Amino acid sequence: MTDDLTVLQISAPISQGSSGGPLFNQFGDVVGVTTAIITAGQNLNLAVPSNYVRPMLRNNQNIALDKFAVATRDPDAAPRSASPKVPRQIPNHDLALLKGCSRDQIAAVVGGIEDAIKNGAPLYNQGNHEACFLIYEGTAVKFEHDSPCAGVRSAFGDGLLRASTLATAPEKAWAMRDTFDGLLLVIERWAKAQP
């Protein structure tokens, strides 16, 4: 999503799968189109205001989200700073990295990475890059020290080493995310190779 798109934030519960449905006010008027749910909040839901949608209905043609955001931007709103773009360096591990790991140990790694991303990514997207990095780093340190699989320990250690050489929190967070994604990719290939 783009930072320039203005949306309605509502606390009325909206079921998952209801995106694209009408949002009514207390008089039965359609005031928006339901769009998204913020899972980190309590009943925080988003809708595109109907005054944005009306011109699209009259025009009846596709429009890219970035162009839609520009066309509907509040001209008086202050520009928001975007998260910095950081080049990705996802490691391409050989399947031998998982040699000696049991299914349960691999499942624990996947679970730990998924938990870290679930908790860290929203913080990064909110601009709290340091907190995201600290969550990612904590997961990496845990597995570097506690994993019984030598290859997994080494992969996390390499990621921590790379992050330690970088200057900014966004770079460090992405270095750890690259580590996570490299491990998830090799685990996915390993799982497909299992009988």
Buried (B, 14 or more C-beta within 10 A) or exposed (E): EEEBBEBBEBEEEBEEEBBEBBBEEEEEEEBBBBBBBEEEEEEBBBBBBBEBBEEBEEEEEEEEEEEBBEEBBEEEEEEEEEBEEBEEEBBEBEEEBBEEBEEEBBEBBBEBBEEBBEBBBBBBEEBBBBBBBBBBBBBBEEBBEEBEBEBBBBBBBBBBEBBEEBEEBBBBBBBBBBBBBBBBBBBEEBEEEEE
